[in-house]
Amino acid sequence: MREVKCPICGKSAPYEGNEFRPFCSERCKLLDFGAWVNEEYTLPVEDMSMTEEDIEALERVHSEGEAK
């Protein structure tokens, strides 16, 4: 039987037939859900500020598209 590590506690748990998979138990599943609800999980974000050069390049492309 294939086992996976619980992402919360690290304990091994069966993959097949486990209603809480990938977690080992309902407790770990609820802990993960609570962290998600409290916005503890985030994705890295790159700074998306535009320079004047970027804006000018976009305006040029846009105006060329309208001319066609």
Buried (B, 14 or more C-beta within 10 A) or exposed (E): EEEBEBEBEEEEBEEEEBEBBBBBBEEBBEBBEEEEEEEEEEEEEEEEEEEEEEEEEEEEEEEEEEEE
